[in-house]
């Protein structure tokens, strides 16, 4: 089931081992998009979530 989605260009498989390079497997366009998200979007998202979590915890 999952392999069919990758083969049909509906998703990618991502290997994200801490401390190592991230590998994405699938169609070229989706792989490029996944790597873009990992490089440009997810770090900002993680930073915002960390700040929000600290504020929520502080408000308890």
PDBQT receptor file of N, H, CA, C and O in Angstrom, charges set to zero:
ATOM      1  N   UNK A   1       0.826  -1.195   0.000  1.00  0.00    +0.000 N 
ATOM      2  CA  UNK A   1       0.000   0.000   0.000  1.00  0.00    +0.000 C 
ATOM      3  C   UNK A   1       0.871   1.259   0.000  1.00  0.00    +0.000 C 
ATOM      4  O   UNK A   1       0.684   2.136  -0.843  1.00  0.00    +0.000 OA
ATOM      5  N   UNK A   2       1.815   1.356   0.931  1.00  0.00    +0.000 N 
ATOM      6  H   UNK A   2       1.967   0.644   1.616  1.00  0.00    +0.000 HD
ATOM      7  CA  UNK A   2       2.645   2.559   1.008  1.00  0.00    +0.000 C 
ATOM      8  C   UNK A   2       3.555   2.685  -0.208  1.00  0.00    +0.000 C 
ATOM      9  O   UNK A   2       3.776   3.786  -0.711  1.00  0.00    +0.000 OA
ATOM     10  N   UNK A   3       4.083   1.554  -0.679  1.00  0.00    +0.000 N 
ATOM     11  H   UNK A   3       3.903   0.659  -0.270  1.00  0.00    +0.000 HD
ATOM     12  CA  UNK A   3       4.963   1.597  -1.839  1.00  0.00    +0.000 C 
ATOM     13  C   UNK A   3       4.213   2.059  -3.081  1.00  0.00    +0.000 C 
ATOM     14  O   UNK A   3       4.775   2.745  -3.935  1.00  0.00    +0.000 OA
ATOM     15  N   UNK A   4       2.951   1.685  -3.177  1.00  0.00    +0.000 N 
ATOM     16  H   UNK A   4       2.494   1.129  -2.484  1.00  0.00    +0.000 HD
ATOM     17  CA  UNK A   4       2.147   2.126  -4.318  1.00  0.00    +0.000 C 
ATOM     18  C   UNK A   4       1.985   3.643  -4.315  1.00  0.00    +0.000 C 
ATOM     19  O   UNK A   4       2.038   4.274  -5.371  1.00  0.00    +0.000 OA
ATOM     20  N   UNK A   5       1.788   4.229  -3.145  1.00  0.00    +0.000 N 
ATOM     21  H   UNK A   5       1.744   3.717  -2.287  1.00  0.00    +0.000 HD
ATOM     22  CA  UNK A   5       1.654   5.689  -3.057  1.00  0.00    +0.000 C 
ATOM     23  C   UNK A   5       2.927   6.396  -3.494  1.00  0.00    +0.000 C 
ATOM     24  O   UNK A   5       2.871   7.430  -4.160  1.00  0.00    +0.000 OA
ATOM     25  N   UNK A   6       4.063   5.846  -3.124  1.00  0.00    +0.000 N 
ATOM     26  H   UNK A   6       4.109   5.006  -2.583  1.00  0.00    +0.000 HD
ATOM     27  CA  UNK A   6       5.333   6.439  -3.555  1.00  0.00    +0.000 C 
ATOM     28  C   UNK A   6       5.496   6.259  -5.062  1.00  0.00    +0.000 C 
ATOM     29  O   UNK A   6       5.880   7.188  -5.773  1.00  0.00    +0.000 OA
ATOM     30  N   UNK A   7       5.201   5.058  -5.534  1.00  0.00    +0.000 N 
ATOM     31  H   UNK A   7       4.889   4.303  -4.957  1.00  0.00    +0.000 HD
ATOM     32  CA  UNK A   7       5.330   4.771  -6.964  1.00  0.00    +0.000 C 
ATOM     33  C   UNK A   7       4.397   5.639  -7.810  1.00  0.00    +0.000 C 
ATOM     34  O   UNK A   7       4.751   6.041  -8.918  1.00  0.00    +0.000 OA
ATOM     35  N   UNK A   8       3.212   5.923  -7.285  1.00  0.00    +0.000 N 
ATOM     36  H   UNK A   8       2.925   5.596  -6.385  1.00  0.00    +0.000 HD
ATOM     37  CA  UNK A   8       2.223   6.734  -8.007  1.00  0.00    +0.000 C 
ATOM     38  C   UNK A   8       2.390   8.232  -7.765  1.00  0.00    +0.000 C 
ATOM     39  O   UNK A   8       1.527   9.017  -8.159  1.00  0.00    +0.000 OA
ATOM     40  N   UNK A   9       3.486   8.639  -7.123  1.00  0.00    +0.000 N 
ATOM     41  H   UNK A   9       4.187   8.001  -6.803  1.00  0.00    +0.000 HD
ATOM     42  CA  UNK A   9       3.805  10.047  -6.851  1.00  0.00    +0.000 C 
ATOM     43  C   UNK A   9       2.787  10.745  -5.955  1.00  0.00    +0.000 C 
ATOM     44  O   UNK A   9       2.460  11.912  -6.170  1.00  0.00    +0.000 OA
ATOM     45  N   UNK A  10       2.291  10.031  -4.953  1.00  0.00    +0.000 N 
ATOM     46  H   UNK A  10       2.556   9.083  -4.778  1.00  0.00    +0.000 HD
ATOM     47  CA  UNK A  10       1.408  10.636  -3.961  1.00  0.00    +0.000 C 
ATOM     48  C   UNK A  10       2.155  10.968  -2.667  1.00  0.00    +0.000 C 
ATOM     49  O   UNK A  10       1.670  11.754  -1.853  1.00  0.00    +0.000 OA
ATOM     50  N   UNK A  11       3.330  10.372  -2.477  1.00  0.00    +0.000 N 
ATOM     51  H   UNK A  11       3.724   9.734  -3.138  1.00  0.00    +0.000 HD
ATOM     52  CA  UNK A  11       4.082  10.634  -1.253  1.00  0.00    +0.000 C 
ATOM     53  C   UNK A  11       5.548  10.254  -1.471  1.00  0.00    +0.000 C 
ATOM     54  O   UNK A  11       5.923   9.717  -2.513  1.00  0.00    +0.000 OA
ATOM     55  N   UNK A  12       6.358  10.545  -0.464  1.00  0.00    +0.000 N 
ATOM     56  H   UNK A  12       6.053  10.981   0.383  1.00  0.00    +0.000 HD
ATOM     57  CA  UNK A  12       7.763  10.146  -0.462  1.00  0.00    +0.000 C 
ATOM     58  C   UNK A  12       8.060   9.430   0.846  1.00  0.00    +0.000 C 
ATOM     59  O   UNK A  12       7.343   9.587   1.835  1.00  0.00    +0.000 OA
ATOM     60  N   UNK A  13       9.110   8.656   0.836  1.00  0.00    +0.000 N 
ATOM     61  H   UNK A  13       9.693   8.528   0.034  1.00  0.00    +0.000 HD
ATOM     62  CA  UNK A  13       9.621   8.043   2.060  1.00  0.00    +0.000 C 
ATOM     63  C   UNK A  13      10.835   8.859   2.484  1.00  0.00    +0.000 C 
ATOM     64  O   UNK A  13      11.679   9.197   1.655  1.00  0.00    +0.000 OA
ATOM     65  N   UNK A  14      10.923   9.174   3.771  1.00  0.00    +0.000 N 
ATOM     66  H   UNK A  14      10.237   8.899   4.445  1.00  0.00    +0.000 HD
ATOM     67  CA  UNK A  14      12.019  10.007   4.262  1.00  0.00    +0.000 C 
ATOM     68  C   UNK A  14      12.768   9.254   5.349  1.00  0.00    +0.000 C 
ATOM     69  O   UNK A  14      12.170   8.745   6.297  1.00  0.00    +0.000 OA
ATOM     70  N   UNK A  15      14.081   9.193   5.197  1.00  0.00    +0.000 N 
ATOM     71  H   UNK A  15      14.567   9.607   4.426  1.00  0.00    +0.000 HD
ATOM     72  CA  UNK A  15      14.957   8.656   6.233  1.00  0.00    +0.000 C 
ATOM     73  C   UNK A  15      15.572   9.847   6.956  1.00  0.00    +0.000 C 
ATOM     74  O   UNK A  15      16.303  10.632   6.352  1.00  0.00    +0.000 OA
ATOM     75  N   UNK A  16      15.284   9.982   8.230  1.00  0.00    +0.000 N 
ATOM     76  H   UNK A  16      14.690   9.344   8.721  1.00  0.00    +0.000 HD
ATOM     77  CA  UNK A  16      15.800  11.113   9.011  1.00  0.00    +0.000 C 
ATOM     78  C   UNK A  16      16.446  10.574  10.288  1.00  0.00    +0.000 C 
ATOM     79  O   UNK A  16      15.836  10.573  11.357  1.00  0.00    +0.000 OA
ATOM     80  N   UNK A  17      17.668  10.125  10.159  1.00  0.00    +0.000 N 
ATOM     81  H   UNK A  17      18.164  10.126   9.290  1.00  0.00    +0.000 HD
ATOM     82  CA  UNK A  17      18.432   9.616  11.291  1.00  0.00    +0.000 C 
ATOM     83  C   UNK A  17      19.146  10.795  11.933  1.00  0.00    +0.000 C 
ATOM     84  O   UNK A  17      19.858  11.523  11.242  1.00  0.00    +0.000 OA
ATOM     85  N   UNK A  18      18.978  11.007  13.237  1.00  0.00    +0.000 N 
ATOM     86  H   UNK A  18      18.399  10.416  13.799  1.00  0.00    +0.000 HD
ATOM     87  CA  UNK A  18      19.632  12.149  13.886  1.00  0.00    +0.000 C 
ATOM     88  C   UNK A  18      21.147  12.147  13.657  1.00  0.00    +0.000 C 
ATOM     89  O   UNK A  18      21.822  11.129  13.809  1.00  0.00    +0.000 OA
ATOM     90  N   UNK A  19      21.648  13.318  13.289  1.00  0.00    +0.000 N 
ATOM     91  H   UNK A  19      21.100  14.146  13.165  1.00  0.00    +0.000 HD
ATOM     92  CA  UNK A  19      23.079  13.472  13.067  1.00  0.00    +0.000 C 
ATOM     93  C   UNK A  19      23.547  13.056  11.688  1.00  0.00    +0.000 C 
ATOM     94  O   UNK A  19      24.735  13.162  11.383  1.00  0.00    +0.000 OA
ATOM     95  N   UNK A  20      22.641  12.585  10.851  1.00  0.00    +0.000 N 
ATOM     96  H   UNK A  20      21.676  12.499  11.099  1.00  0.00    +0.000 HD
ATOM     97  CA  UNK A  20      23.019  12.180   9.508  1.00  0.00    +0.000 C 
ATOM     98  C   UNK A  20      22.211  12.950   8.480  1.00  0.00    +0.000 C 
ATOM     99  O   UNK A  20      21.235  13.622   8.815  1.00  0.00    +0.000 OA
ATOM    100  N   UNK A  21      22.625  12.847   7.229  1.00  0.00    +0.000 N 
ATOM    101  H   UNK A  21      23.418  12.301   6.956  1.00  0.00    +0.000 HD
ATOM    102  CA  UNK A  21      21.936  13.502   6.129  1.00  0.00    +0.000 C 
ATOM    103  C   UNK A  21      20.529  12.912   5.950  1.00  0.00    +0.000 C 
ATOM    104  O   UNK A  21      20.315  11.715   6.147  1.00  0.00    +0.000 OA
ATOM    105  N   UNK A  22      19.593  13.759   5.578  1.00  0.00    +0.000 N 
ATOM    106  H   UNK A  22      19.766  14.730   5.418  1.00  0.00    +0.000 HD
ATOM    107  CA  UNK A  22      18.226  13.308   5.339  1.00  0.00    +0.000 C 
ATOM    108  C   UNK A  22      18.119  12.800   3.910  1.00  0.00    +0.000 C 
ATOM    109  O   UNK A  22      18.600  13.439   2.973  1.00  0.00    +0.000 OA
ATOM    110  N   UNK A  23      17.489  11.654   3.755  1.00  0.00    +0.000 N 
ATOM    111  H   UNK A  23      17.099  11.135   4.516  1.00  0.00    +0.000 HD
ATOM    112  CA  UNK A  23      17.282  11.060   2.438  1.00  0.00    +0.000 C 
ATOM    113  C   UNK A  23      15.784  10.972   2.177  1.00  0.00    +0.000 C 
ATOM    114  O   UNK A  23      15.026  10.523   3.037  1.00  0.00    +0.000 OA
ATOM    115  N   UNK A  24      15.364  11.393   1.010  1.00  0.00    +0.000 N 
ATOM    116  H   UNK A  24      15.980  11.758   0.312  1.00  0.00    +0.000 HD
ATOM    117  CA  UNK A  24      13.968  11.263   0.600  1.00  0.00    +0.000 C 
ATOM    118  C   UNK A  24      13.931  10.398  -0.656  1.00  0.00    +0.000 C 
ATOM    119  O   UNK A  24      14.769  10.542  -1.546  1.00  0.00    +0.000 OA
ATOM    120  N   UNK A  25      12.957   9.506  -0.719  1.00  0.00    +0.000 N 
ATOM    121  H   UNK A  25      12.275   9.389   0.004  1.00  0.00    +0.000 HD
ATOM    122  CA  UNK A  25      12.842   8.567  -1.828  1.00  0.00    +0.000 C 
ATOM    123  C   UNK A  25      11.470   8.706  -2.461  1.00  0.00    +0.000 C 
ATOM    124  O   UNK A  25      10.456   8.717  -1.764  1.00  0.00    +0.000 OA
ATOM    125  N   UNK A  26      11.438   8.811  -3.769  1.00  0.00    +0.000 N 
ATOM    126  H   UNK A  26      12.262   8.802  -4.336  1.00  0.00    +0.000 HD
ATOM    127  CA  UNK A  26      10.190   8.918  -4.502  1.00  0.00    +0.000 C 
ATOM    128  C   UNK A  26      10.416   9.684  -5.786  1.00  0.00    +0.000 C 
ATOM    129  O   UNK A  26      11.534   9.748  -6.296  1.00  0.00    +0.000 OA
ATOM    130  N   UNK A  27       9.354  10.263  -6.303  1.00  0.00    +0.000 N 
ATOM    131  H   UNK A  27       8.445  10.211  -5.889  1.00  0.00    +0.000 HD
ATOM    132  CA  UNK A  27       9.453  11.054  -7.519  1.00  0.00    +0.000 C 
ATOM    133  C   UNK A  27      10.294  12.302  -7.305  1.00  0.00    +0.000 C 
ATOM    134  O   UNK A  27      10.325  12.860  -6.208  1.00  0.00    +0.000 OA
ATOM    135  N   UNK A  28      10.981  12.741  -8.367  1.00  0.00    +0.000 N 
ATOM    136  H   UNK A  28      10.956  12.288  -9.259  1.00  0.00    +0.000 HD
ATOM    137  CA  UNK A  28      11.926  13.849  -8.263  1.00  0.00    +0.000 C 
ATOM    138  C   UNK A  28      11.290  15.106  -7.679  1.00  0.00    +0.000 C 
ATOM    139  O   UNK A  28      11.852  15.712  -6.767  1.00  0.00    +0.000 OA
ATOM    140  N   UNK A  29      10.130  15.505  -8.189  1.00  0.00    +0.000 N 
ATOM    141  H   UNK A  29       9.674  15.013  -8.930  1.00  0.00    +0.000 HD
ATOM    142  CA  UNK A  29       9.503  16.755  -7.729  1.00  0.00    +0.000 C 
ATOM    143  C   UNK A  29       9.108  16.677  -6.259  1.00  0.00    +0.000 C 
ATOM    144  O   UNK A  29       9.310  17.637  -5.515  1.00  0.00    +0.000 OA
ATOM    145  N   UNK A  30       8.551  15.557  -5.832  1.00  0.00    +0.000 N 
ATOM    146  H   UNK A  30       8.387  14.777  -6.436  1.00  0.00    +0.000 HD
ATOM    147  CA  UNK A  30       8.165  15.431  -4.426  1.00  0.00    +0.000 C 
ATOM    148  C   UNK A  30       9.380  15.340  -3.510  1.00  0.00    +0.000 C 
ATOM    149  O   UNK A  30       9.353  15.847  -2.388  1.00  0.00    +0.000 OA
ATOM    150  N   UNK A  31      10.439  14.700  -3.980  1.00  0.00    +0.000 N 
ATOM    151  H   UNK A  31      10.461  14.288  -4.891  1.00  0.00    +0.000 HD
ATOM    152  CA  UNK A  31      11.672  14.637  -3.191  1.00  0.00    +0.000 C 
ATOM    153  C   UNK A  31      12.244  16.033  -3.006  1.00  0.00    +0.000 C 
ATOM    154  O   UNK A  31      12.635  16.405  -1.900  1.00  0.00    +0.000 OA
ATOM    155  N   UNK A  32      12.293  16.811  -4.089  1.00  0.00    +0.000 N 
ATOM    156  H   UNK A  32      11.974  16.509  -4.987  1.00  0.00    +0.000 HD
ATOM    157  CA  UNK A  32      12.794  18.183  -3.986  1.00  0.00    +0.000 C 
ATOM    158  C   UNK A  32      11.925  18.999  -3.030  1.00  0.00    +0.000 C 
ATOM    159  O   UNK A  32      12.443  19.787  -2.239  1.00  0.00    +0.000 OA
ATOM    160  N   UNK A  33      10.614  18.814  -3.099  1.00  0.00    +0.000 N 
ATOM    161  H   UNK A  33      10.193  18.173  -3.742  1.00  0.00    +0.000 HD
ATOM    162  CA  UNK A  33       9.704  19.544  -2.212  1.00  0.00    +0.000 C 
ATOM    163  C   UNK A  33       9.902  19.124  -0.757  1.00  0.00    +0.000 C 
ATOM    164  O   UNK A  33       9.933  19.973   0.133  1.00  0.00    +0.000 OA
ATOM    165  N   UNK A  34      10.037  17.827  -0.510  1.00  0.00    +0.000 N 
ATOM    166  H   UNK A  34      10.012  17.136  -1.233  1.00  0.00    +0.000 HD
ATOM    167  CA  UNK A  34      10.255  17.336   0.852  1.00  0.00    +0.000 C 
ATOM    168  C   UNK A  34      11.549  17.896   1.432  1.00  0.00    +0.000 C 
ATOM    169  O   UNK A  34      11.586  18.296   2.595  1.00  0.00    +0.000 OA
ATOM    170  N   UNK A  35      12.600  17.925   0.636  1.00  0.00    +0.000 N 
ATOM    171  H   UNK A  35      12.570  17.600  -0.309  1.00  0.00    +0.000 HD
ATOM    172  CA  UNK A  35      13.880  18.469   1.113  1.00  0.00    +0.000 C 
ATOM    173  C   UNK A  35      13.798  19.974   1.332  1.00  0.00    +0.000 C 
ATOM    174  O   UNK A  35      14.418  20.499   2.257  1.00  0.00    +0.000 OA
ATOM    175  N   UNK A  36      13.036  20.674   0.490  1.00  0.00    +0.000 N 
ATOM    176  H   UNK A  36      12.532  20.247  -0.261  1.00  0.00    +0.000 HD
ATOM    177  CA  UNK A  36      12.798  22.102   0.698  1.00  0.00    +0.000 C 
ATOM    178  C   UNK A  36      12.085  22.335   2.033  1.00  0.00    +0.000 C 
ATOM    179  O   UNK A  36      12.490  23.196   2.815  1.00  0.00    +0.000 OA
ATOM    180  N   UNK A  37      11.039  21.576   2.285  1.00  0.00    +0.000 N 
ATOM    181  H   UNK A  37      10.710  20.877   1.650  1.00  0.00    +0.000 HD
ATOM    182  CA  UNK A  37      10.305  21.726   3.546  1.00  0.00    +0.000 C 
ATOM    183  C   UNK A  37      11.219  21.470   4.739  1.00  0.00    +0.000 C 
ATOM    184  O   UNK A  37      11.194  22.215   5.719  1.00  0.00    +0.000 OA
ATOM    185  N   UNK A  38      12.014  20.427   4.652  1.00  0.00    +0.000 N 
ATOM    186  H   UNK A  38      12.034  19.822   3.856  1.00  0.00    +0.000 HD
ATOM    187  CA  UNK A  38      12.918  20.092   5.752  1.00  0.00    +0.000 C 
ATOM    188  C   UNK A  38      13.944  21.191   5.992  1.00  0.00    +0.000 C 
ATOM    189  O   UNK A  38      14.312  21.455   7.137  1.00  0.00    +0.000 OA
ATOM    190  N   UNK A  39      14.402  21.825   4.941  1.00  0.00    +0.000 N 
ATOM    191  H   UNK A  39      14.103  21.611   4.011  1.00  0.00    +0.000 HD
ATOM    192  CA  UNK A  39      15.432  22.863   5.051  1.00  0.00    +0.000 C 
ATOM    193  C   UNK A  39      14.864  24.221   5.424  1.00  0.00    +0.000 C 
ATOM    194  O   UNK A  39      15.455  24.926   6.243  1.00  0.00    +0.000 OA
ATOM    195  N   UNK A  40      13.724  24.611   4.841  1.00  0.00    +0.000 N 
ATOM    196  H   UNK A  40      13.244  24.038   4.176  1.00  0.00    +0.000 HD
ATOM    197  CA  UNK A  40      13.235  25.987   4.950  1.00  0.00    +0.000 C 
ATOM    198  C   UNK A  40      12.037  26.171   5.881  1.00  0.00    +0.000 C 
ATOM    199  O   UNK A  40      11.918  27.222   6.511  1.00  0.00    +0.000 OA
ATOM    200  N   UNK A  41      11.170  25.208   5.985  1.00  0.00    +0.000 N 
ATOM    201  H   UNK A  41      11.267  24.355   5.474  1.00  0.00    +0.000 HD
ATOM    202  CA  UNK A  41       9.909  25.395   6.706  1.00  0.00    +0.000 C 
ATOM    203  C   UNK A  41       9.927  24.751   8.090  1.00  0.00    +0.000 C 
ATOM    204  O   UNK A  41       9.557  25.393   9.072  1.00  0.00    +0.000 OA
ATOM    205  N   UNK A  42      10.351  23.496   8.180  1.00  0.00    +0.000 N 
ATOM    206  H   UNK A  42      10.652  22.974   7.381  1.00  0.00    +0.000 HD
ATOM    207  CA  UNK A  42      10.270  22.785   9.446  1.00  0.00    +0.000 C 
ATOM    208  C   UNK A  42      11.100  23.408  10.566  1.00  0.00    +0.000 C 
ATOM    209  O   UNK A  42      10.640  23.399  11.708  1.00  0.00    +0.000 OA
ATOM    210  N   UNK A  43      12.310  23.956  10.308  1.00  0.00    +0.000 N 
ATOM    211  H   UNK A  43      12.683  23.963   9.380  1.00  0.00    +0.000 HD
ATOM    212  CA  UNK A  43      13.042  24.593  11.414  1.00  0.00    +0.000 C 
ATOM    213  C   UNK A  43      12.268  25.763  12.030  1.00  0.00    +0.000 C 
ATOM    214  O   UNK A  43      12.240  25.909  13.252  1.00  0.00    +0.000 OA
ATOM    215  N   UNK A  44      11.649  26.587  11.203  1.00  0.00    +0.000 N 
ATOM    216  H   UNK A  44      11.673  26.469  10.211  1.00  0.00    +0.000 HD
ATOM    217  CA  UNK A  44      10.849  27.700  11.722  1.00  0.00    +0.000 C 
ATOM    218  C   UNK A  44       9.633  27.175  12.476  1.00  0.00    +0.000 C 
ATOM    219  O   UNK A  44       9.290  27.694  13.539  1.00  0.00    +0.000 OA
ATOM    220  N   UNK A  45       8.987  26.161  11.940  1.00  0.00    +0.000 N 
ATOM    221  H   UNK A  45       9.266  25.740  11.077  1.00  0.00    +0.000 HD
ATOM    222  CA  UNK A  45       7.832  25.552  12.603  1.00  0.00    +0.000 C 
ATOM    223  C   UNK A  45       8.227  25.014  13.974  1.00  0.00    +0.000 C 
ATOM    224  O   UNK A  45       7.526  25.246  14.959  1.00  0.00    +0.000 OA
ATOM    225  N   UNK A  46       9.343  24.298  14.040  1.00  0.00    +0.000 N 
ATOM    226  H   UNK A  46       9.912  24.109  13.239  1.00  0.00    +0.000 HD
ATOM    227  CA  UNK A  46       9.807  23.741  15.310  1.00  0.00    +0.000 C 
ATOM    228  C   UNK A  46      10.124  24.843  16.321  1.00  0.00    +0.000 C 
ATOM    229  O   UNK A  46       9.817  24.718  17.506  1.00  0.00    +0.000 OA
ATOM    230  N   UNK A  47      10.740  25.922  15.840  1.00  0.00    +0.000 N 
ATOM    231  H   UNK A  47      10.990  26.024  14.877  1.00  0.00    +0.000 HD
ATOM    232  CA  UNK A  47      11.060  27.048  16.723  1.00  0.00    +0.000 C 
ATOM    233  C   UNK A  47       9.791  27.690  17.278  1.00  0.00    +0.000 C 
ATOM    234  O   UNK A  47       9.714  27.996  18.468  1.00  0.00    +0.000 OA
ATOM    235  N   UNK A  48       8.802  27.891  16.417  1.00  0.00    +0.000 N 
ATOM    236  H   UNK A  48       8.865  27.642  15.450  1.00  0.00    +0.000 HD
ATOM    237  CA  UNK A  48       7.534  28.473  16.871  1.00  0.00    +0.000 C 
ATOM    238  C   UNK A  48       6.829  27.564  17.872  1.00  0.00    +0.000 C 
ATOM    239  O   UNK A  48       6.282  28.041  18.866  1.00  0.00    +0.000 OA
ATOM    240  N   UNK A  49       6.839  26.273  17.616  1.00  0.00    +0.000 N 
ATOM    241  H   UNK A  49       7.283  25.885  16.808  1.00  0.00    +0.000 HD
ATOM    242  CA  UNK A  49       6.195  25.334  18.541  1.00  0.00    +0.000 C 
ATOM    243  C   UNK A  49       6.909  25.288  19.881  1.00  0.00    +0.000 C 
ATOM    244  O   UNK A  49       6.270  25.163  20.926  1.00  0.00    +0.000 OA
ATOM    245  N   UNK A  50       8.239  25.390  19.853  1.00  0.00    +0.000 N 
ATOM    246  H   UNK A  50       8.758  25.492  19.004  1.00  0.00    +0.000 HD
ATOM    247  CA  UNK A  50       8.996  25.395  21.103  1.00  0.00    +0.000 C 
ATOM    248  C   UNK A  50       8.655  26.633  21.933  1.00  0.00    +0.000 C 
ATOM    249  O   UNK A  50       8.462  26.544  23.145  1.00  0.00    +0.000 OA
ATOM    250  N   UNK A  51       8.585  27.776  21.274  1.00  0.00    +0.000 N 
ATOM    251  H   UNK A  51       8.742  27.848  20.289  1.00  0.00    +0.000 HD
ATOM    252  CA  UNK A  51       8.222  29.021  21.960  1.00  0.00    +0.000 C 
ATOM    253  C   UNK A  51       6.810  28.930  22.512  1.00  0.00    +0.000 C 
ATOM    254  O   UNK A  51       6.567  29.301  23.661  1.00  0.00    +0.000 OA
ATOM    255  N   UNK A  52       5.888  28.447  21.713  1.00  0.00    +0.000 N 
ATOM    256  H   UNK A  52       6.086  28.146  20.780  1.00  0.00    +0.000 HD
ATOM    257  CA  UNK A  52       4.499  28.312  22.160  1.00  0.00    +0.000 C 
ATOM    258  C   UNK A  52       4.391  27.356  23.346  1.00  0.00    +0.000 C 
ATOM    259  O   UNK A  52       3.668  27.622  24.306  1.00  0.00    +0.000 OA
ATOM    260  N   UNK A  53       5.114  26.247  23.269  1.00  0.00    +0.000 N 
ATOM    261  H   UNK A  53       5.701  26.031  22.489  1.00  0.00    +0.000 HD
ATOM    262  CA  UNK A  53       5.095  25.295  24.373  1.00  0.00    +0.000 C 
ATOM    263  C   UNK A  53       5.642  25.903  25.656  1.00  0.00    +0.000 C 
ATOM    264  O   UNK A  53       5.104  25.660  26.736  1.00  0.00    +0.000 OA
ATOM    265  N   UNK A  54       6.709  26.691  25.546  1.00  0.00    +0.000 N 
ATOM    266  H   UNK A  54       7.146  26.888  24.669  1.00  0.00    +0.000 HD
ATOM    267  CA  UNK A  54       7.289  27.323  26.734  1.00  0.00    +0.000 C 
ATOM    268  C   UNK A  54       6.293  28.315  27.334  1.00  0.00    +0.000 C 
ATOM    269  O   UNK A  54       6.173  28.402  28.556  1.00  0.00    +0.000 OA
ATOM    270  N   UNK A  55       5.579  29.060  26.495  1.00  0.00    +0.000 N 
ATOM    271  H   UNK A  55       5.676  28.989  25.502  1.00  0.00    +0.000 HD
ATOM    272  CA  UNK A  55       4.582  30.004  27.000  1.00  0.00    +0.000 C 
ATOM    273  C   UNK A  55       3.423  29.297  27.670  1.00  0.00    +0.000 C 
ATOM    274  O   UNK A  55       2.937  29.741  28.710  1.00  0.00    +0.000 OA
ATOM    275  N   UNK A  56       2.980  28.204  27.083  1.00  0.00    +0.000 N 
ATOM    276  H   UNK A  56       3.375  27.843  26.238  1.00  0.00    +0.000 HD
ATOM    277  CA  UNK A  56       1.874  27.448  27.687  1.00  0.00    +0.000 C 
ATOM    278  C   UNK A  56       2.324  26.864  29.028  1.00  0.00    +0.000 C 
ATOM    279  O   UNK A  56       1.579  26.916  30.007  1.00  0.00    +0.000 OA
ATOM    280  N   UNK A  57       3.532  26.312  29.075  1.00  0.00    +0.000 N 
ATOM    281  H   UNK A  57       4.137  26.269  28.280  1.00  0.00    +0.000 HD
ATOM    282  CA  UNK A  57       4.035  25.736  30.309  1.00  0.00    +0.000 C 
ATOM    283  C   UNK A  57       4.195  26.803  31.385  1.00  0.00    +0.000 C 
ATOM    284  O   UNK A  57       3.888  26.567  32.553  1.00  0.00    +0.000 OA
ATOM    285  N   UNK A  58       4.675  27.972  30.987  1.00  0.00    +0.000 N 
ATOM    286  H   UNK A  58       4.924  28.164  30.037  1.00  0.00    +0.000 HD
ATOM    287  CA  UNK A  58       4.878  29.078  31.926  1.00  0.00    +0.000 C 
ATOM    288  C   UNK A  58       3.541  29.572  32.490  1.00  0.00    +0.000 C 
ATOM    289  O   UNK A  58       3.474  30.021  33.635  1.00  0.00    +0.000 OA
ATOM    290  N   UNK A  59       2.492  29.489  31.692  1.00  0.00    +0.000 N 
ATOM    291  H   UNK A  59       2.546  29.125  30.763  1.00  0.00    +0.000 HD
ATOM    292  CA  UNK A  59       1.173  29.957  32.116  1.00  0.00    +0.000 C 
ATOM    293  C   UNK A  59       0.454  29.049  33.082  1.00  0.00    +0.000 C 
ATOM    294  O   UNK A  59      -0.586  29.429  33.621  1.00  0.00    +0.000 OA
ATOM    295  N   UNK A  60       0.974  27.864  33.318  1.00  0.00    +0.000 N 
ATOM    296  H   UNK A  60       1.819  27.556  32.881  1.00  0.00    +0.000 HD
ATOM    297  CA  UNK A  60       0.292  26.918  34.216  1.00  0.00    +0.000 C 
ATOM    298  C   UNK A  60       0.332  27.372  35.628  1.00  0.00    +0.000 C 
ATOM    299  O   UNK A  60      -0.194  26.694  36.510  1.00  0.00    +0.000 OA
TER     300      UNK A  60
